[in-house]
Amino acid sequence: MPPFGKLDRGFPTKIFDRTVAGSGDQFSLPPESGRYMGRLILAARPQAGTLTALVVNLEISVDGGVTWVILITGINLNTGATTVTADVSGAGNGLLCRFTSTTFTLGTATSVQIWGHAG
């Protein structure tokens, strides 16, 4: 899958866009995440309806996307009304990231996006 690109500090970016369960596109973290507190602020945005359930794992790859391992498991983004913070301190920009859904129920929505903000 082609990457969405690099997250930049201070600019929310779409990092997941799915209509069915599975893995999202690849992205990388900003270089500063290796030096600062490394927070990834996440919000789910259901499209054209409501979201019933969304739980994802944050996976990383150190070999260019050939193999993936779970960095953070069970990030619950069910309602989309709140933000969730994930600790990615020390990860830096040398690896690829992606979200893979473990629970995915759209409700009345046609798709769901996850937007991330590195800060």
Summary of the structure (lengths in Angstrom):
residues: 119
radius of gyration: 13.4
end to end distance: 25.7
largest distance: 41.0
contacts: 369
relative contact order: 0.38
helix: 3%
strand: 52%
